[in-house]
Amino acid sequence: MTISTVNSYSYATSSSSTGSSSSTLGLTSSDFLSLMLTQLQNQNPLDPTDTDTYLDRMVSYASYDTQTEISEQLSSIASSVSQMISGSGLGYLGQTVEAYGNTTTLADGAATWGYSLESTASEVTITIYDESGKSVWSGAGETGAGSHYFSWDGITSSGTQLEDGGSYTISVTATDASGNDVSGSTTVIGKVTGIDVDNGSSVLKIGDASVLVGNILTIRAA
């Protein structure tokens, strides 16, 4: 069974939604004015509170209320900007990421993929294809259940060293001892070098290859 035959851009996408939360102050402007009115109504008529004191309180609260409103607005703006950056993929620029897909770029003499097997396989065959669909390398892969990583040095099966650049696609075929297919998935690993927008969706560029923001799994340490 071929674990993955689609490119990284058209791989199944995922979406995420960010919930918003709001907090409210325990004392509103109406509450404050009600408290002041109650205090005025119940104060000692023989020893009333000084008018200047009430004015100071009102000015202080008005200032506090304004600052609180500004703070809440700034928090809302910051949250919106954060969501925009996350959704646009700007935060991934320059980062090395791992994402669902199978097409990446040969850079610095290496192209790296990951693949996972749902169960142990008896035989795993890895094949690398160039942009024209021609097989340039083929060999055996690790057979254990779980995640594996494969780095190709750009040397073809005939011994030719390919230059950096261009997109290469991995195909992983896995079977068990009975010849049955073993299910799994593939990932691509590379540094995000740019961002495009296609039909309203942000597309990250890993060299010449493309990955949807929704397909990002992790940001890997440099």
N, C-alpha and C positions, 0 to 999 in steps of 0.2 A: 504494500500500500504506500502511495506517495502521501506523506504527511501534509505537505503544503505545496500548492502549485500556483498560487495567486501572488501578485506583487504586494509589497508592503502598503501601497497607497489604497488598494481596493480591499484589503483585508477587513474582516468584520470589525465594525466600529463600536465604540461604547460611548455613552454619554453620561455626564455627571451633572447633578444640580446642586447648587449651594443654597442651603436654607438660610433664612435671615432671622435674626432674633432681635428683639427690642427690649429695652428696659425702661421702666417708668420711675419717676421720682416718687417718694412716699408723700411729699408735700407739694401740691400744685399751687398756682397763683390764687385760685379760688379758695383753697383751704387756708392759705395764709391770710387773705383778707377776712375770711370768716372768723379766724382766731382773733384777729385784731379787733373786729367788731364786737365779738363776745367779751373780750377783755375790757373794751370801752364801756360796754353795758354793765359789767360787773365790778368795775373799779370802785374804790372807796371814794365817795363824793367829797369827803373831807380831806383826802390826800390823792387827788387825781394825778395820773401819769403826765409828765411834762410833754407838751405838744411837740417840742423839738425832738424828743426821744422817739415818738411815733414816726415823725418825718424821717429821722435817721434810719429807722427800721425799714420803712418803705423804700427808701433810696437803696439801702443795702440789698434788700431782696430783689428789687428791680434789676440791679447790677448782676446779682447772682443768677437770676432767672435768664437774663440775656446771655451770660457766659455759658450757662448750661445748654441753652438752645443752640448756640454756636458750636459747642463741643459735640453735641449730638449730630449736627449737620456735617461737621468735619469727619466724624466717625463714619457716617453714612457714605460720604464721598470717598474716604479711604477704602471702605469695603467695596464700593463699586469699581474703583480703580484696580484693586487687587483682583477682583473677578475678571475684569477686562484683560489684565495682563496674563492671568492664568488661561483664560479662554483663547487669547490670541497666540499663546505659545511664546511670548517674549521672554518669559523666565527660563526657557530652555536654551536660548541662544548661547553657544559656546560650551554647553554641557554635553557630556557623553551619556546617552540614554539607551535603554533597552525597550523595544516596542514590538508588538505583534507584527509579523510580516516575514518576507523571505528575500527581499531585494535590498542590497546595500552597495556601497562603493568601495573599491580597492583604494586605500589611502595609506601612505607611509609603508607600502609593501605588505599590507595585510587587509583582509576582509573578515569580519567576525560575525558569527551567527550563534544562536542558541536553539536547541530543540529539546522537547520533552516527550517521554514515552509513558503511556498510561500503565503499561505492564512490561515485564522483561521480554526482550526480543531475542530470537536465535540468530538473526542476521539483520544488520543495518547497512544500507548503502547510501552514501552521500554523493550527489552529483551537482556540479557547479556549471551553470549556463551563462553565456555572455548575453549581450543585449539582442543579438540576432537569434537567440534560441539555440545556439550551437553549444554542445557539451565541451567544456575545456578541461575539466578535471573530474575524476570519479575515484572513490575509495571507500573503505569500510569505516563505520562509525561505532561509537560505544553502544552497548546493547542493554544496559541496566535500566530498570524503571526509574523515572524521575527526570531531572534536568541535566543537560549536557551542553558544553560549549565547544565550538569548532572554529578555529582560526586558519584561514587559507593564506598562504604566502604569495599568491599570484603566479605560481609556477604551474604551467599546464601539465597534463599527463605526458606530453611529448618532451617536457623539459624546458619549454620556452618561458622566460620571465616576462610577464606582462607589465606594462607601465601603469602607474597610478592613474586613477580616473576611470570613468565608465561604470555602469551598473552591472552587478552580477547577482544571479538568483540561485538559491540553494534548493535542492529537492532531496527529501529524506524518505527512503522507502524502508519499512520495517516489517518483518514477519516473525512469527513464533516458531517453535519446533514442529508444529503441525502444518506450517505453511500458511497460517491464518494472518490476516493483516493486524498490525498493532497500531492503535490510534495514538495520535499525538499532535503537537503543534510546533511551529517555528517562530523564532524572534530574530530581529536584527539589532546590532549594537554598533553605535557610531556617534560621532560628534555632530551636533546640530550646527549647521553653517549658515542657515537662512530660513526665512519664513515666506510662504506664499498664501494667497487666499483663493479658494476655488469653490464657487457656488455657496459662498458665505461661511465655508469651513476653513479653519487654519490648517495649513499643510506645512510640516517641518521638512526642511531639506537636509539630508545627510549626504553631502557630496552631490552626486547626480540623482540619488534616490529620494523618494518622497514618503513621508509617514504622517498619518493623521494624528493630531494632538490627542484624540480620544484613544489611540492605540498605545500610548506611552504606558509602560509598566513601572519602570524605575529610572531614577537618575543614578548613574554609577560613579563611583569615586574615580577621579582622574588618575 
